[in-house]
Amino acid sequence: MVSQKEAQEIFQQYQSYQQQIQNILLQKENLKLQLLEIDTALDELEKTKEKEGYKIVGPIMVKKSVEEIKEELRDKRNSIDLRIKMLEKTETKISERLKDLESKLQQLLK
């Protein structure tokens, strides 16, 4: 039999994991929006006939070659893809823990 204190701790862990999942989902959504912006920028750069373009750096715009801008965007895209994959792995692990805690909580309620 589980004590009330242990049950409370399990419930608090469960709530903590739920919050972590919510944070991960928000981070993933933000990163996916960034990917969409990058893809849109890359599409526009592919259409342009210009050799140079502008990149916003802080409060100023800097003139750079279109190829440099594309390369930087591709690098940023790869970095974001990796971050999303890491978040998905973390999400999977936390989801598994949540399921375990959920089953423990259901047993306690019986």
C-alpha distances in whole Angstrom, upper triangle without the diagonal:
4,7,10,12,10,10,14,15,14,16,18,19,19,22,23,24,25,28,29,29,31,33,34,35,38,39,40,41,43,44,45,48,49,50,51,54,55,55,58,59,60,61,64,65,65,68,70,73,73,73,71,68,67,63,62,61,59,62,65,66,67,69,68,69,67,66,64,63,61,60,58,57,56,54,52,51,50,48,46,46,44,42,41,40,38,36,35,34,31,31,30,27,26,25,24,21,21,20,17,16,17,15,12,12,13,10,9,12,11
4,7,8,6,7,10,11,10,12,15,15,16,18,20,21,22,24,25,26,28,30,31,32,34,36,37,38,40,41,42,45,46,47,49,51,52,53,55,56,57,59,61,62,63,65,67,70,70,70,68,65,63,60,58,57,56,58,61,62,64,66,65,66,64,63,62,60,59,57,55,54,53,51,49,48,47,45,43,43,41,39,38,37,35,33,33,31,29,28,27,25,23,23,22,19,18,18,15,13,15,14,10,10,12,10,7,11,12
4,5,5,6,9,10,11,12,14,15,17,18,20,21,23,25,26,27,29,30,32,33,35,36,37,39,41,42,43,45,47,48,50,52,52,54,56,57,58,60,62,63,64,66,68,71,71,71,69,66,64,60,58,57,56,58,61,62,64,66,65,67,65,64,62,60,60,58,56,55,54,52,50,49,49,46,44,44,42,40,39,39,36,34,34,33,30,29,29,27,24,25,24,21,20,21,18,15,17,16,13,12,15,13,10,12,14
4,5,5,6,9,10,10,12,14,15,16,18,20,21,23,24,26,27,29,30,32,33,35,36,37,39,41,42,44,45,46,48,50,51,52,54,56,57,58,60,61,63,65,66,70,69,69,67,64,62,59,57,55,54,56,59,60,62,65,64,65,64,63,61,59,58,57,55,53,53,52,49,48,48,45,43,43,42,39,38,38,36,33,34,33,30,29,29,27,24,24,24,21,19,20,18,15,16,17,13,12,14,13,10,11,14
4,5,5,6,9,10,10,12,14,15,16,18,20,21,23,24,26,27,29,30,32,33,35,36,38,39,41,42,44,45,47,48,49,51,53,54,55,57,59,60,61,63,65,68,68,67,65,62,60,56,54,53,51,54,57,58,60,62,62,63,62,61,59,57,56,55,53,51,51,49,47,47,46,43,41,42,40,37,37,36,34,32,32,31,28,27,28,25,23,24,23,20,19,20,18,15,17,17,14,13,16,15,12,14,17
4,5,5,6,9,10,11,12,14,15,17,18,20,21,23,24,26,27,29,30,31,33,35,36,37,39,41,42,43,45,47,48,49,51,53,53,55,57,58,59,61,63,66,66,66,64,61,59,55,53,52,51,53,56,57,59,61,60,62,60,59,57,55,55,53,51,50,49,47,45,45,44,41,39,39,38,35,34,34,31,29,30,28,25,25,25,22,20,21,20,16,16,17,15,12,14,15,11,11,14,13,10,13,16
4,5,5,6,9,10,10,12,14,15,17,19,20,21,23,24,26,27,29,30,32,33,35,36,37,39,41,42,44,45,47,48,50,51,52,54,56,57,58,60,62,65,65,65,63,60,58,55,53,52,50,53,56,57,58,61,60,61,59,59,57,55,54,53,51,49,49,47,45,44,43,41,39,39,37,35,34,33,31,29,29,28,25,24,24,22,19,19,19,16,14,15,14,10,11,12,9,8,11,10,7,10,13
4,5,5,6,9,10,10,12,14,15,17,18,20,21,23,24,26,27,29,30,32,33,35,36,38,39,41,42,44,45,46,48,50,51,52,54,55,57,59,60,64,63,63,61,58,56,53,50,49,48,50,53,54,56,59,58,59,58,57,55,53,52,52,49,47,47,46,43,43,42,40,38,38,36,33,33,33,30,28,28,28,24,23,24,22,19,20,20,16,15,17,15,12,13,15,12,10,13,14,11,12,16
4,5,5,6,8,10,10,12,14,15,16,18,20,21,22,24,26,27,28,30,32,33,34,36,37,39,41,42,43,45,47,48,49,51,53,54,55,57,59,62,61,61,59,56,54,50,49,47,46,48,51,52,54,56,56,57,56,55,53,51,50,49,47,45,45,43,41,40,40,37,35,35,34,31,30,30,28,25,26,25,22,21,22,19,17,18,18,14,13,16,14,10,13,14,12,11,14,15,12,15,18
4,5,5,6,9,10,11,12,14,15,16,18,20,21,23,24,26,27,29,30,31,33,35,36,37,39,41,42,43,45,47,47,49,51,52,53,55,57,61,60,60,58,55,53,50,48,47,46,48,51,52,53,56,55,56,54,54,52,50,49,48,46,44,44,42,40,39,38,36,34,34,32,29,29,28,26,24,24,23,20,19,19,17,14,15,14,11,10,12,10,7,9,11,8,7,11,12,10,12,15
4,5,5,6,9,10,11,12,14,15,17,19,20,21,23,24,26,27,29,30,32,33,35,36,38,39,41,42,44,45,46,48,50,51,52,54,56,59,59,59,57,54,52,49,47,46,45,47,50,51,52,55,54,55,54,53,51,49,48,48,45,43,43,42,39,38,38,36,33,33,32,29,28,28,26,24,24,23,20,19,20,18,15,15,15,12,10,12,12,8,9,11,9,7,11,12,10,12,15
4,5,5,6,9,10,11,12,14,15,17,18,20,21,23,24,26,27,29,30,32,33,35,36,38,39,41,42,44,45,47,48,49,51,53,54,58,57,57,55,52,50,46,44,43,42,44,47,48,50,53,52,53,52,51,49,47,46,46,43,41,41,40,37,37,36,34,32,32,31,28,27,27,25,22,23,23,19,18,19,18,14,15,16,13,11,14,14,10,12,14,13,11,15,16,14,15,19
4,5,5,6,9,10,10,12,14,15,16,18,20,21,22,24,26,27,28,30,32,33,35,36,37,39,41,42,43,45,47,48,49,51,53,56,55,55,53,50,48,45,43,42,41,43,46,47,48,51,50,51,50,49,47,45,44,43,41,39,39,37,35,34,34,31,29,29,28,25,24,24,22,19,20,19,16,15,16,14,11,12,13,9,9,12,11,8,10,13,11,11,14,16,15,16,19
4,5,5,6,9,10,11,12,14,15,17,19,20,21,23,25,26,27,29,30,31,33,35,36,37,39,41,42,43,45,46,48,50,51,55,55,55,53,50,48,45,43,42,41,43,46,47,48,51,50,51,49,48,47,45,44,43,41,39,38,37,35,34,33,31,29,28,27,25,23,23,21,19,19,18,15,14,15,13,10,10,11,8,6,9,9,6,7,11,10,9,12,14,13,15,18
4,5,5,6,9,10,11,12,14,15,17,18,20,21,23,24,26,27,29,30,32,33,35,36,38,39,41,42,44,45,47,48,50,54,53,53,51,48,46,43,41,40,39,41,44,45,46,49,48,50,48,47,46,43,43,42,40,38,38,36,34,33,33,30,28,28,27,24,23,24,22,19,19,20,16,15,16,15,11,12,14,11,9,12,13,10,10,14,14,12,15,17,16,16,20
4,5,5,6,9,10,11,12,14,15,17,18,20,21,23,24,26,27,29,30,32,33,35,36,38,39,41,42,43,45,47,48,52,51,51,49,46,44,40,38,38,36,39,41,43,44,47,46,47,46,45,43,41,40,40,37,35,35,34,31,31,30,28,26,26,25,22,21,22,19,17,18,18,14,13,15,14,10,12,14,11,10,13,14,11,13,16,15,14,17,20,19,20,23
4,5,5,6,9,10,10,12,14,15,16,18,20,21,22,24,26,27,28,30,31,33,35,36,37,39,41,42,43,45,47,50,50,49,48,45,43,40,38,37,36,39,41,42,43,46,45,46,44,43,42,39,39,38,35,34,33,32,29,28,28,26,24,24,22,20,18,19,17,14,14,14,11,10,11,10,6,8,10,8,6,10,11,10,11,14,14,14,16,19,18,20,23
4,5,5,6,9,10,11,12,14,15,17,19,20,21,23,25,26,27,29,30,31,33,35,36,37,39,41,42,44,46,49,49,49,47,44,42,39,37,37,36,38,41,41,43,45,44,45,44,43,42,39,38,38,35,33,33,32,29,28,28,26,24,24,23,20,19,19,18,14,15,15,13,10,12,12,8,9,11,10,7,11,13,11,11,15,15,14,16,19,19,19,22
4,5,5,6,9,10,11,12,14,15,17,18,20,21,23,24,26,27,29,30,32,33,35,36,38,39,41,43,44,47,47,47,45,42,40,36,35,34,33,35,38,39,40,43,42,43,42,41,40,37,37,36,34,32,32,31,28,27,27,25,22,23,22,19,18,19,17,14,15,16,13,11,14,14,10,11,14,13,11,14,16,14,15,18,19,17,20,22,22,22,25
4,5,5,6,9,10,11,12,14,15,16,18,20,21,22,24,26,27,28,30,32,33,34,36,37,39,41,42,46,45,45,43,40,38,35,33,32,31,34,36,37,38,41,40,41,39,39,37,35,34,34,31,29,29,28,25,24,24,22,19,20,19,16,15,16,14,11,12,13,9,8,11,11,8,10,13,11,10,14,16,14,15,19,19,18,21,23,23,24,27
4,5,5,6,9,10,10,12,14,15,16,18,20,21,22,24,26,27,29,30,31,33,35,36,37,39,41,44,44,44,42,39,38,34,33,33,32,34,37,37,39,41,40,41,39,38,37,34,33,33,31,28,28,27,24,23,23,21,19,19,18,15,13,14,13,10,10,11,9,6,9,10,7,8,11,11,9,12,15,14,14,18,19,18,20,23,23,24,26
4,5,5,6,9,10,11,12,14,15,17,19,20,21,23,24,26,27,29,30,32,33,35,36,38,40,43,43,43,41,38,36,33,31,31,30,32,35,36,37,39,39,40,38,38,36,33,33,33,30,28,28,27,24,23,24,22,19,19,19,16,14,16,15,11,12,14,12,9,13,14,11,11,15,14,12,15,18,17,17,20,21,20,22,25,25,25,28
4,5,5,6,9,10,11,12,14,15,17,18,20,21,23,24,26,27,29,30,32,33,35,37,38,41,41,41,39,36,34,30,29,28,27,29,32,33,34,37,36,37,35,35,34,31,30,30,28,26,26,25,22,21,22,19,16,17,17,14,13,15,14,10,12,14,11,10,13,14,12,13,16,16,15,18,20,19,19,23,24,23,25,28,27,28,31
4,5,5,6,9,10,10,12,14,15,16,18,20,21,22,24,26,27,28,30,31,32,35,36,40,39,39,37,35,33,29,28,28,27,30,32,32,34,36,35,36,34,33,32,29,28,28,26,23,23,22,20,19,19,17,14,14,14,11,9,11,10,6,8,10,8,7,11,12,10,11,15,15,14,17,19,19,19,22,24,23,25,28,28,29,32
4,5,5,6,9,10,10,12,14,15,16,19,20,21,23,24,25,27,29,30,31,33,35,38,38,39,37,34,32,29,28,28,28,30,32,32,34,36,35,36,33,33,32,29,28,28,26,23,23,23,20,18,19,18,14,15,15,12,10,12,12,8,9,12,11,8,11,14,12,12,16,16,15,17,20,20,20,23,24,24,25,28,29,29,32
4,5,5,6,9,10,11,12,14,15,17,19,20,21,23,24,26,27,29,30,32,34,37,37,37,35,32,30,27,25,26,25,27,29,30,31,33,33,34,32,32,31,28,27,27,25,22,23,22,19,18,19,18,14,15,16,13,11,14,14,10,12,15,13,12,15,17,15,15,19,19,18,21,23,23,22,26,27,26,28,31,31,31,34
4,5,5,6,9,10,11,12,14,15,17,18,20,21,22,24,26,27,28,31,32,35,35,35,33,30,28,25,23,23,22,25,27,27,29,31,30,31,29,29,28,25,24,24,22,19,20,19,16,15,16,14,11,12,13,9,8,12,11,8,10,13,12,11,15,16,15,16,19,20,19,22,24,24,24,27,29,28,30,33,33,33,36
4,5,5,6,9,10,10,12,14,15,16,18,20,21,22,24,25,27,29,30,34,34,34,32,29,28,25,24,24,24,27,28,28,29,31,30,31,28,28,27,24,23,23,21,18,18,18,15,13,14,13,9,10,11,8,6,9,10,7,8,12,11,10,13,15,15,15,18,20,19,21,24,24,24,27,29,28,30,33,33,34,36
4,5,5,6,9,10,11,13,14,15,17,19,20,21,23,24,26,27,29,33,33,33,31,28,27,24,23,24,24,26,28,27,29,30,30,30,28,28,27,24,23,24,22,19,19,19,16,14,16,15,11,12,14,12,9,13,14,11,12,15,15,13,16,19,18,17,21,22,21,23,26,26,26,29,30,30,31,34,35,35,37
4,5,5,6,9,10,11,13,14,16,17,18,20,21,23,24,26,28,31,31,31,29,26,24,21,20,20,20,22,24,24,25,27,27,28,26,26,25,22,21,22,19,16,18,18,14,13,15,14,10,12,14,11,10,14,14,12,14,17,16,15,18,21,20,20,24,24,23,26,28,28,28,31,33,32,34,37,37,37,40
4,5,5,6,9,10,10,12,14,15,16,18,20,21,22,25,26,29,29,29,27,24,23,20,19,19,20,22,24,23,24,26,25,26,24,23,22,19,18,19,16,14,14,14,11,10,11,10,6,8,10,8,7,11,12,10,12,15,15,15,18,20,19,20,23,24,24,26,29,29,29,32,34,33,35,38,38,39,41
4,5,5,6,9,10,10,12,14,15,16,18,20,21,23,25,28,28,29,27,24,23,21,20,21,22,24,25,25,26,27,26,26,23,23,23,20,18,19,17,14,14,15,12,10,12,12,8,9,12,10,8,11,14,12,12,16,17,16,18,21,20,20,24,25,25,26,29,30,29,32,34,34,35,38,39,39,41
4,5,5,6,9,10,11,12,14,15,17,18,20,21,23,27,26,27,26,23,21,19,18,19,20,22,23,22,24,25,24,25,22,23,22,19,18,19,17,14,15,16,13,11,14,14,10,12,15,13,12,15,17,15,16,19,20,19,21,24,23,23,27,28,27,29,32,32,32,35,37,36,37,40,41,41,43
4,5,5,6,9,10,11,12,14,15,16,18,20,21,25,24,25,23,20,18,16,15,16,17,19,20,19,20,22,21,22,19,20,19,16,15,16,14,11,12,13,9,8,12,11,8,10,13,12,11,15,16,15,17,20,20,20,22,25,24,25,28,29,29,31,34,34,34,37,38,38,39,42,43,43,46
4,5,5,6,8,10,10,12,14,15,16,18,20,23,23,24,22,20,19,17,17,18,20,22,22,21,22,23,21,21,19,19,18,15,13,14,13,10,10,11,9,6,9,10,7,8,12,11,10,13,16,15,16,19,20,19,22,24,24,25,28,29,29,31,33,34,34,37,39,39,40,43,44,44,46
4,5,5,6,9,10,10,12,14,15,17,19,22,23,23,22,20,19,17,17,19,21,22,23,21,22,23,22,22,19,19,19,16,15,16,15,11,12,14,12,10,13,14,11,12,15,15,13,16,19,18,18,22,23,22,24,27,27,27,30,31,31,32,35,36,35,38,40,40,41,44,45,45,47
4,5,5,6,9,10,11,12,14,16,17,20,20,21,20,16,16,14,14,16,17,19,19,18,19,20,19,19,16,17,17,14,13,15,13,10,12,14,11,10,14,14,12,13,17,16,15,19,21,20,21,24,25,24,26,29,29,29,32,34,33,35,38,38,38,41,43,42,43,47,47,47,50
4,5,5,6,9,10,10,12,14,15,19,18,19,18,15,14,12,13,15,17,19,19,17,18,18,17,17,14,14,14,11,9,11,10,6,8,10,8,7,11,12,10,12,15,15,15,17,20,19,20,23,24,24,26,29,29,30,33,34,34,36,38,39,39,42,44,43,45,48,48,49,51
4,5,5,6,9,10,10,12,14,18,18,19,18,16,16,15,16,19,21,23,22,20,20,20,18,18,15,15,15,12,10,12,12,8,9,12,11,8,12,14,12,12,16,17,16,18,21,21,21,24,25,25,27,30,30,30,33,35,35,36,39,40,39,42,44,44,45,48,49,49,51
4,5,5,6,9,10,11,13,16,17,18,17,15,15,14,15,18,20,22,21,19,19,19,18,18,14,16,16,13,11,14,14,11,12,15,13,12,15,17,15,16,19,20,19,21,24,23,24,27,28,28,30,32,33,33,35,37,37,38,41,42,41,44,46,46,47,50,51,51,53
4,5,5,6,9,10,11,14,14,15,14,11,11,11,12,15,18,19,18,15,16,15,14,14,11,12,13,9,9,12,11,8,10,13,12,11,15,16,15,16,20,20,20,22,25,24,25,28,29,29,31,34,34,34,37,39,39,40,43,44,44,46,48,48,49,52,53,53,55
4,5,5,6,9,10,13,13,14,14,12,13,12,15,17,20,22,20,17,17,16,14,13,10,10,12,9,6,10,10,7,8,12,11,10,13,15,15,16,19,20,20,22,24,25,25,28,29,29,31,34,34,35,37,39,39,41,43,44,44,47,49,49,50,53,54,54,56
4,5,5,6,9,12,14,15,15,14,15,15,17,20,23,24,23,20,20,19,17,16,12,13,15,12,10,13,14,11,12,15,15,13,16,19,18,18,21,22,22,24,26,27,27,30,31,31,33,35,36,36,39,41,40,42,45,45,45,48,50,50,51,54,55,55,57
4,5,5,6,10,11,13,13,11,12,13,15,19,21,22,20,17,18,16,15,14,10,12,14,11,10,14,15,12,14,17,16,15,19,21,20,21,24,25,24,26,29,29,30,32,34,33,35,38,39,39,41,43,43,44,47,48,48,50,53,52,53,56,57,57,59
4,5,5,8,9,10,10,9,11,12,15,17,21,22,20,16,16,14,12,11,7,9,11,8,7,11,12,10,12,15,15,15,18,20,19,20,23,24,24,27,29,29,30,33,34,34,36,39,39,40,42,44,44,46,48,49,49,52,54,54,55,58,59,59,61
4,6,8,10,11,12,12,14,15,18,21,24,25,23,20,19,17,15,13,9,10,13,11,9,12,14,12,12,16,17,16,18,21,21,21,24,25,25,27,30,30,30,33,35,35,36,39,40,40,42,45,45,46,49,50,50,52,54,54,55,58,59,59,61
4,7,9,11,13,12,15,17,19,23,26,26,24,21,20,18,17,14,11,12,15,14,12,15,17,15,16,20,20,19,21,24,24,24,27,28,28,30,33,33,33,36,38,37,39,42,43,42,45,47,47,48,51,52,52,54,56,56,57,60,61,61,63
4,5,8,9,9,12,15,18,21,24,24,22,18,17,15,14,12,9,11,14,12,12,15,17,15,17,20,20,20,23,25,25,26,29,30,30,32,34,35,35,38,39,39,41,44,44,45,47,49,49,50,53,54,54,56,59,58,59,62,63,63,66
4,7,9,10,14,17,20,23,26,26,23,20,18,15,14,12,9,12,15,14,14,17,19,18,19,22,23,23,25,27,28,28,31,33,33,35,37,38,38,41,42,43,44,47,48,48,50,52,52,54,56,57,57,60,62,62,63,66,67,67,69
4,6,7,11,14,17,20,23,23,20,16,15,12,11,9,7,10,13,12,13,16,17,17,19,21,22,22,25,27,27,28,31,32,33,35,37,37,38,41,42,42,44,47,47,48,51,52,52,54,57,57,57,60,62,62,63,66,67,67,69
4,7,11,13,17,19,23,23,20,16,14,10,9,6,6,8,10,11,11,14,15,16,18,20,21,22,24,26,26,28,30,31,32,34,36,37,38,40,42,42,44,46,47,48,50,52,52,54,56,57,58,60,62,62,63,66,67,67,70
4,7,10,13,16,19,19,16,12,10,7,6,4,5,8,9,9,11,13,14,15,17,19,19,21,23,24,25,27,29,30,31,33,35,35,37,39,40,41,43,45,46,47,49,51,51,53,55,56,56,59,61,60,62,65,65,66,68
4,7,10,13,16,16,13,10,8,6,6,6,6,9,9,8,10,13,13,13,16,18,18,19,22,23,23,25,27,28,29,31,33,33,35,37,38,39,41,43,43,44,47,48,48,50,53,53,53,56,58,58,59,62,63,63,66
4,7,9,13,13,10,6,5,4,6,8,8,11,10,8,11,14,12,13,16,17,17,18,21,22,22,24,26,27,28,30,32,32,34,36,37,37,40,42,42,43,46,47,47,49,51,52,52,55,56,56,58,61,61,61,64
4,6,10,11,8,5,5,6,7,10,9,12,10,7,10,12,10,10,14,15,14,16,19,19,19,22,23,23,25,27,28,29,31,33,33,34,37,38,38,40,43,43,43,46,48,48,49,52,53,53,54,57,58,58,61
4,6,7,6,4,6,9,10,13,13,15,13,10,14,15,12,12,16,16,14,17,20,19,19,22,24,23,24,27,28,28,30,33,33,33,36,38,37,39,42,42,42,45,47,47,47,51,52,51,53,56,56,56,59
4,6,5,6,7,10,11,15,15,17,14,12,15,16,12,13,17,16,14,17,20,18,19,22,23,22,24,27,27,27,30,32,32,33,36,37,37,38,41,42,42,44,47,46,47,50,51,51,53,56,55,56,59
4,6,8,10,13,15,18,19,20,18,15,18,19,16,16,20,19,16,19,22,20,20,23,24,23,25,28,28,27,30,32,32,33,36,37,36,38,41,41,41,44,46,45,46,49,50,49,52,54,54,55,58
4,7,10,14,16,19,20,22,20,17,21,22,18,19,22,22,20,22,25,23,23,27,28,26,28,31,31,31,33,36,35,36,39,40,39,41,44,44,44,47,49,48,49,52,53,52,54,57,57,57,60
4,6,10,13,16,17,20,17,15,19,20,17,18,22,21,20,22,25,24,24,27,29,28,29,32,33,32,35,37,37,37,41,42,41,43,46,46,46,49,51,50,51,54,55,55,57,60,59,60,63
4,7,10,13,14,16,14,12,16,17,15,16,19,20,18,21,24,23,23,26,28,27,29,32,32,32,35,37,37,37,40,42,42,43,46,47,46,49,51,51,52,55,56,55,57,60,60,60,63
4,6,10,12,14,12,11,14,15,13,15,18,18,18,20,23,22,23,26,27,27,29,32,32,33,35,37,37,38,41,42,42,44,47,47,48,50,52,52,53,56,57,57,59,61,62,62,65
4,7,9,12,10,10,13,15,14,15,18,19,19,21,23,23,24,27,29,29,30,33,34,34,36,39,39,40,42,44,44,46,48,49,50,52,54,54,55,58,59,59,61,63,64,64,67
4,6,8,7,7,10,11,11,13,15,16,16,19,21,21,22,25,26,27,28,31,32,33,35,37,37,38,41,42,43,44,47,48,48,50,53,53,54,56,58,58,60,62,63,63,66
4,5,5,6,9,10,11,13,14,16,17,18,20,21,23,24,26,27,29,31,32,33,35,37,38,39,41,43,44,45,47,48,49,51,53,54,54,57,59,59,60,63,64,64,67
4,5,5,6,9,10,11,12,14,15,16,18,20,21,22,24,26,27,29,30,31,33,35,36,37,39,41,42,42,45,47,47,49,51,52,52,55,57,57,58,61,62,62,64
4,5,5,6,9,10,10,12,14,15,16,18,20,21,23,24,26,27,29,30,31,33,35,36,37,39,41,41,44,45,46,48,50,51,51,54,56,56,57,60,61,61,64
4,5,5,6,9,10,11,12,14,15,17,18,20,21,23,24,26,27,29,30,32,33,34,36,38,39,40,42,44,45,46,49,49,50,53,54,55,56,59,59,60,63
4,5,5,6,9,10,11,12,14,15,16,18,20,21,22,24,26,27,28,30,32,32,35,36,37,38,41,42,42,44,47,47,48,51,52,52,54,56,57,58,60
4,5,5,6,9,10,10,12,14,15,16,18,20,21,22,24,26,27,29,30,31,33,35,36,37,39,41,41,43,45,46,46,49,51,51,52,55,56,57,59
4,5,5,6,9,10,11,12,14,15,17,18,20,21,23,24,26,27,29,30,32,34,35,36,38,40,40,42,44,45,46,48,50,50,52,54,55,56,58
4,5,5,6,9,10,11,12,14,15,17,18,20,21,23,24,26,27,28,30,32,33,34,36,38,38,40,42,43,44,47,48,48,50,53,53,54,57
4,5,5,6,9,10,10,12,14,15,16,18,20,21,22,24,26,26,28,30,31,32,35,36,36,38,41,41,42,45,46,46,48,50,51,52,54
4,5,5,6,9,10,10,12,14,15,17,19,20,21,23,24,25,27,29,30,31,33,35,36,37,39,40,41,43,45,46,47,49,51,51,54
4,5,5,6,9,10,11,12,14,16,17,19,20,21,23,24,26,28,29,30,32,34,34,36,38,39,40,43,44,45,46,48,49,50,53
4,5,5,6,9,10,11,12,14,15,16,18,20,21,22,24,26,27,28,30,32,32,34,36,37,38,41,42,42,44,46,47,48,50
4,5,5,6,9,10,10,12,14,15,16,19,20,21,23,25,26,26,29,30,31,33,35,36,36,39,40,41,42,45,46,46,49
4,5,5,6,9,10,11,12,14,15,17,19,20,21,23,24,26,27,29,30,32,34,35,36,38,39,40,42,44,45,46,48
4,5,5,6,9,10,11,12,14,16,17,18,20,22,23,24,26,27,28,30,32,33,34,37,38,38,40,42,43,44,47
4,5,5,6,9,10,10,12,14,15,16,18,20,21,22,24,26,26,28,30,31,32,34,36,36,38,40,41,42,44
4,5,5,6,9,10,11,13,14,15,17,19,20,21,23,25,25,27,29,30,31,33,35,35,37,39,40,41,43
4,5,5,6,9,10,11,12,14,15,17,18,20,21,23,24,26,28,29,30,32,34,34,36,38,39,40,42
4,5,5,6,9,10,11,12,14,16,16,18,20,21,22,24,26,27,28,30,32,32,34,36,37,38,40
4,5,5,6,9,10,10,12,14,15,16,18,20,20,22,24,25,26,28,30,30,32,34,35,36,38
4,5,5,6,9,10,11,13,14,15,17,19,20,21,23,24,25,27,29,30,31,33,35,36,38
4,5,5,6,9,10,11,12,14,16,17,18,20,22,23,24,26,27,28,30,32,33,34,37
4,5,5,6,9,10,10,12,14,15,16,18,20,21,22,24,26,26,28,30,31,32,34
4,5,5,6,9,10,10,12,14,15,16,18,20,20,23,24,25,26,29,30,31,33
4,5,5,6,9,10,11,13,14,16,17,19,20,22,23,24,26,28,29,30,32
4,5,5,6,8,10,11,12,14,16,17,18,20,21,22,24,26,27,28,31
4,6,5,6,9,10,10,12,14,15,16,18,20,20,22,24,25,26,28
4,6,5,6,9,10,11,13,14,15,17,19,20,21,23,24,26,27
4,5,5,6,9,10,11,13,14,16,17,18,20,22,23,25,26
4,5,5,6,9,10,10,12,14,15,16,18,20,21,22,24
4,5,5,6,9,10,10,12,14,15,16,18,20,21,23
4,5,5,6,9,10,11,13,14,15,17,19,20,22
4,5,5,6,8,10,11,12,14,15,17,18,20
4,5,5,6,9,10,10,12,14,15,16,18
4,5,5,6,9,10,10,12,14,15,17
4,5,5,6,9,10,11,13,15,16
4,5,5,6,9,10,10,12,14
4,5,5,6,9,10,11,13
4,5,5,6,9,10,11
4,5,5,6,9,10
4,5,5,6,9
4,5,5,7
4,5,5
4,5
4
